[in-house]
Amino acid sequence: LMFYRKFKRTDSLYVISDPHINHKNLTKGESSWKDLGPTRDFKTVQEMSQSVIDSIWSVPEGSTIFVLGDMFFGEKKYVEDLLLKLSVRYRLVYIMGNHCTWFRKQTHLHSYFEFVGDYLEIFWEGKLVCMFHYPISVWNEGHKNSWLLCGHSHGTHAPSLPETKDTGKILDCGWDLHKRPLSFLEVEAIMQTKKYTPKDHHNKETT
């Protein structure tokens, strides 16, 4: 964790959540869901998975990619080969999601990542950046304009979700919303459009 405490603005950092590689029910052409959740407009799960993987490969070599959970689904034989290839090209960081029960137990796969955990805080050019799979309303120093990068909701933006409201600098980094990993410079541009609305006694003056 300490290794990730400080990054420079010039460092190439990217973030993505909910790749859902090999998830049949997120594939419109093969899903058994009926209005039970978001689906991706692909005919086959192979086509969908390849599109997600290709979007990750679009990240410049040598970058650090923060994955905010729910990466692997279905038949898992592809996982180690994919992680081997990705880890040669990128520095990988993984935050656990709600669909990561299998991955938690595969501790030999954790070695392909430079950090694996449920929550992470880093500093990016002095900016506190909190990373968690789930969208939440209150996070560390949110009242002082820290960021929360999350996923889980697949860009559905239900009225009750924190990011839907003008509550602070929170961003759904899910693949369904952006169709690719976002650079931290892109995240910064989005965050500049967001404002903090107090949710409790914390404000910019509290210490």
C-alpha positions in Angstrom: 0.0 0.0 0.0 2.8 2.5 0.9 4.2 2.1 -2.7 1.0 3.6 -4.0 0.9 6.6 -1.7 2.2 9.2 -4.1 2.1 9.6 -7.9 3.1 12.6 -10.1 0.8 14.2 -12.6 3.1 13.0 -15.3 2.6 9.4 -14.3 0.4 7.4 -16.7 -2.5 6.2 -14.5 -5.7 4.7 -15.7 -8.8 3.3 -14.0 -11.6 0.9 -15.0 -14.3 -0.9 -13.2 -16.6 -3.9 -13.9 -15.0 -5.3 -17.1 -17.1 -8.5 -16.6 -15.0 -10.4 -19.0 -16.8 -13.6 -20.2 -20.0 -12.7 -18.4 -22.7 -14.3 -20.6 -25.7 -12.5 -19.0 -24.2 -9.1 -19.8 -24.2 -10.1 -23.5 -27.4 -9.0 -25.2 -27.3 -11.9 -27.7 -26.9 -14.6 -25.1 -28.3 -13.1 -21.9 -31.1 -15.0 -20.0 -31.9 -11.8 -18.1 -35.3 -10.2 -18.9 -35.1 -6.5 -17.8 -33.2 -7.5 -14.7 -30.1 -5.5 -15.4 -27.9 -3.9 -18.0 -26.8 -5.8 -21.0 -24.2 -5.0 -23.6 -25.1 -4.9 -27.2 -23.0 -7.9 -28.5 -24.2 -11.1 -30.2 -21.8 -13.4 -28.4 -20.0 -13.4 -25.1 -16.7 -13.9 -27.0 -17.3 -10.7 -29.0 -18.2 -8.8 -25.9 -15.1 -10.0 -24.0 -12.8 -9.3 -26.9 -14.1 -5.7 -27.1 -13.5 -5.2 -23.3 -10.0 -6.7 -23.6 -9.1 -4.6 -26.7 -10.2 -1.5 -24.8 -7.7 -2.3 -22.0 -4.9 -2.9 -24.6 -5.5 0.6 -25.8 -3.9 1.9 -22.7 -0.3 3.0 -23.3 2.4 0.5 -22.4 4.0 1.1 -19.0 0.9 2.6 -17.5 -0.6 1.7 -14.1 -4.2 0.4 -14.4 -6.4 0.4 -11.4 -9.2 -2.2 -11.8 -12.1 -1.6 -9.4 -13.5 -5.1 -9.3 -15.6 -7.6 -11.1 -13.2 -8.5 -13.9 -13.5 -12.3 -14.4 -16.6 -14.4 -15.1 -17.7 -17.7 -16.6 -15.0 -20.3 -17.6 -11.8 -19.1 -15.9 -9.2 -21.0 -18.0 -8.4 -17.7 -19.8 -7.6 -15.7 -16.7 -4.0 -16.6 -16.0 -2.9 -16.3 -19.6 -4.6 -12.9 -19.8 -3.0 -11.7 -16.6 0.4 -12.8 -17.7 0.2 -10.8 -20.9 -1.2 -7.7 -19.1 1.3 -7.8 -16.3 4.2 -7.7 -18.8 2.8 -4.5 -20.4 1.2 -2.8 -17.4 1.4 -2.3 -13.6 -1.8 -3.7 -12.3 -3.7 -2.9 -9.2 -6.9 -4.7 -8.1 -9.8 -3.6 -5.8 -12.2 -6.4 -5.0 -15.9 -6.2 -6.1 -19.0 -8.1 -5.2 -18.3 -10.8 -7.8 -14.8 -11.5 -6.7 -15.4 -14.5 -4.4 -13.6 -16.8 -6.8 -10.7 -14.4 -7.3 -10.2 -13.9 -3.6 -9.4 -17.6 -3.2 -7.0 -17.7 -6.2 -4.1 -16.2 -4.3 -1.6 -17.4 -6.8 -3.2 -15.0 -9.3 -2.7 -12.0 -6.9 1.0 -12.0 -7.8 0.2 -10.5 -11.2 -1.0 -7.4 -9.4 1.1 -5.0 -7.4 -1.7 -4.5 -4.9 -4.9 -6.5 -4.2 -7.4 -5.3 -1.6 -10.9 -4.0 -0.9 -10.0 -0.3 -0.7 -7.1 1.9 -1.6 -6.0 5.5 -1.1 -3.3 7.2 -3.1 -2.1 10.7 -3.6 -2.0 12.0 -7.2 0.0 15.2 -7.3 -1.2 15.9 -3.8 -4.8 15.0 -4.5 -6.3 12.3 -2.2 -7.9 9.6 -4.4 -10.0 7.0 -2.7 -10.9 3.8 -4.6 -13.7 1.4 -3.7 -15.9 -0.8 -5.8 -19.1 0.6 -4.4 -20.6 4.1 -4.7 -20.9 5.6 -1.3 -22.1 9.0 0.0 -19.3 9.8 2.4 -15.6 9.0 2.1 -12.3 10.2 3.5 -11.9 14.0 3.0 -14.7 14.1 0.5 -15.6 17.5 2.1 -12.1 18.7 1.1 -12.6 17.7 -2.6 -10.9 14.3 -2.5 -12.1 11.9 -5.2 -13.9 8.6 -4.9 -13.5 6.3 -7.9 -15.9 3.4 -7.9 -18.1 1.2 -10.1 -20.6 -1.5 -9.3 -23.7 0.2 -10.8 -22.8 -0.1 -14.5 -23.7 3.5 -15.3 -27.4 2.9 -14.5 -27.5 6.1 -12.4 -30.6 5.3 -10.3 -31.9 8.4 -8.5 -30.7 7.0 -5.2 -27.1 6.5 -6.1 -24.6 9.0 -4.7 -23.1 10.0 -8.1 -26.5 11.0 -9.4 -26.8 13.8 -6.9 -24.6 16.8 -6.6 -22.8 15.3 -3.6 -19.1 15.5 -4.4 -16.3 14.3 -6.6 -17.4 10.7 -7.1 -17.1 8.9 -10.5 -18.5 5.7 -11.8 -15.5 4.3 -13.7 -17.5 1.3 -15.1 -16.8 -0.1 -18.6 -20.5 0.1 -19.4 -20.4 3.9 -19.0 -17.1 4.7 -20.7 -16.3 1.7 -22.8 -12.6 1.9 -21.9 -10.3 2.7 -19.1 -10.1 6.4 -18.2 -6.8 8.3 -17.7 -6.5 10.3 -14.5 -6.3 13.4 -16.6 -9.7 12.5 -18.1 -11.0 11.9 -14.5 -9.7 15.2 -13.4 -11.6 17.0 -16.2 -14.8 15.3 -15.2 -14.2 16.0 -11.5 -13.8 19.7 -12.2 -17.5 19.8 -13.2 -18.6 18.4 -9.8 -19.2 20.2 -6.5 -19.4 19.1 -2.9 -22.8 19.3 -1.1 -22.5 18.8 2.7 -24.1 15.6 3.9 -23.2 15.9 7.6 -21.3 18.2 9.9 -18.1 18.0 7.7 -17.3 21.0 5.5 -14.1 22.6 4.2 -13.5 24.3 7.5 -13.7 21.1 9.7 -10.4 19.4 10.6 
